[in-house]
Amino acid sequence: MKVTVKLFAMLSTYLPPGSDKHEAELEVAEGATPASLIEQLALPPKMTHLVLVNGVYVPPNERARFKLSNGDALAIWPPVAGG
Protein backbone atom coordinates (compact mmCIF):
# COMPACT_ATOMS: atom_id res chain seq x y z
CA MET A 1 0.00 0.00 0.00
CA LYS A 2 1.10 3.60 -0.48
CA VAL A 3 1.43 6.24 2.21
CA THR A 4 2.55 9.85 1.83
CA VAL A 5 5.14 10.77 4.45
CA LYS A 6 5.73 14.45 5.20
CA LEU A 7 8.71 15.37 7.38
CA PHE A 8 9.21 18.95 8.49
CA ALA A 9 12.17 21.11 9.55
CA MET A 10 15.40 19.15 9.96
CA LEU A 11 13.55 15.80 9.71
CA SER A 12 13.20 16.21 5.92
CA THR A 13 16.82 15.08 5.57
CA TYR A 14 15.65 11.56 6.53
CA LEU A 15 13.46 11.17 3.44
CA PRO A 16 14.69 8.86 0.68
CA PRO A 17 16.90 10.41 -2.04
CA GLY A 18 14.88 12.05 -4.79
CA SER A 19 12.02 13.03 -2.48
CA ASP A 20 10.19 16.24 -3.34
CA LYS A 21 11.02 18.92 -0.72
CA HIS A 22 9.53 17.59 2.50
CA GLU A 23 7.44 14.63 1.36
CA ALA A 24 7.62 11.25 -0.30
CA GLU A 25 5.19 8.56 -1.32
CA LEU A 26 6.33 5.26 0.15
CA GLU A 27 5.28 1.69 -0.49
CA VAL A 28 4.72 0.11 2.92
CA ALA A 29 3.55 -3.27 4.17
CA GLU A 30 -0.02 -3.89 5.27
CA GLY A 31 -0.23 -3.28 9.00
CA ALA A 32 2.37 -0.50 8.97
CA THR A 33 2.10 1.98 11.84
CA PRO A 34 3.52 5.44 12.46
CA ALA A 35 6.04 3.81 14.82
CA SER A 36 7.17 1.32 12.18
CA LEU A 37 7.70 4.10 9.64
CA ILE A 38 9.59 6.20 12.18
CA GLU A 39 11.87 3.20 12.69
CA GLN A 40 12.12 2.42 8.95
CA LEU A 41 13.20 6.00 8.20
CA ALA A 42 15.66 5.93 11.15
CA LEU A 43 14.12 9.04 12.68
CA PRO A 44 15.44 9.82 16.18
CA PRO A 45 12.44 9.05 18.44
CA LYS A 46 13.01 12.21 20.53
CA MET A 47 12.71 14.24 17.33
CA THR A 48 9.24 12.91 16.44
CA HIS A 49 7.32 15.28 18.68
CA LEU A 50 4.14 15.86 16.67
CA VAL A 51 2.71 12.99 14.60
CA LEU A 52 -0.47 13.33 12.57
CA VAL A 53 -2.28 10.91 10.26
CA ASN A 54 -4.61 12.66 7.84
CA GLY A 55 -4.45 15.73 10.08
CA VAL A 56 -5.38 13.86 13.28
CA TYR A 57 -2.89 13.80 16.18
CA VAL A 58 -1.56 10.37 17.15
CA PRO A 59 -0.23 10.36 20.74
CA PRO A 60 3.08 8.60 21.46
CA ASN A 61 1.37 5.70 23.26
CA GLU A 62 -0.78 4.92 20.18
CA ARG A 63 1.87 5.17 17.43
CA ALA A 64 2.73 1.45 17.56
CA ARG A 65 -0.93 0.38 17.45
CA PHE A 66 -2.40 2.83 14.92
CA LYS A 67 -2.66 0.97 11.60
CA LEU A 68 -2.10 3.05 8.48
CA SER A 69 -4.34 2.60 5.44
CA ASN A 70 -3.64 2.94 1.74
CA GLY A 71 -3.55 6.62 0.80
CA ASP A 72 -2.95 7.93 4.32
CA ALA A 73 -0.77 10.99 4.89
CA LEU A 74 1.65 10.76 7.82
CA ALA A 75 3.13 14.10 8.93
CA ILE A 76 5.87 14.44 11.54
CA TRP A 77 7.37 17.55 13.17
CA PRO A 78 10.30 17.82 15.56
CA PRO A 79 10.00 19.77 18.83
CA VAL A 80 9.73 23.50 18.17
CA ALA A 81 11.26 26.21 20.31
CA GLY A 82 10.75 29.90 20.15
CA GLY A 83 9.23 32.82 21.82
C-alpha positions, -999 to +999 in steps of 0.1 A: +000+000+000+011+036-005+014+062+022+026+098+018+051+108+045+057+145+052+087+154+074+092+189+085+122+211+096+154+191+100+136+158+097+132+162+059+168+151+056+156+116+065+135+112+034+147+089+007+169+104-020+149+120-048+120+130-025+102+162-033+110+189-007+095+176+025+074+146+014+076+112-003+052+086-013+063+053+001+053+017-005+047+001+029+035-033+042+000-039+053-002-033+090+024-005+090+021+020+118+035+054+125+060+038+148+072+013+122+077+041+096+096+062+122+119+032+127+121+024+089+132+060+082+157+059+111+141+090+127+154+098+162+124+091+184+130+122+205+127+142+173+092+129+164+073+153+187+041+159+167+027+130+146-005+133+126-023+109+103-046+127+078-045+157+101-054+139+133-029+138+162-016+104+171-002+104+207+031+086+215+014+057+233-008+049+202+019+052+174+027+015+176-009+004+175-024+028+149-027+010+116-021+031+085-043+026+054-036+029+017-035+066+008-030+079+043-008+110+049+017+108+078+031+141+089+059+144+115+074+176+132+103+178+156+100+198+188+097+235+182+113+262+203+108+299+201+092+328+218 
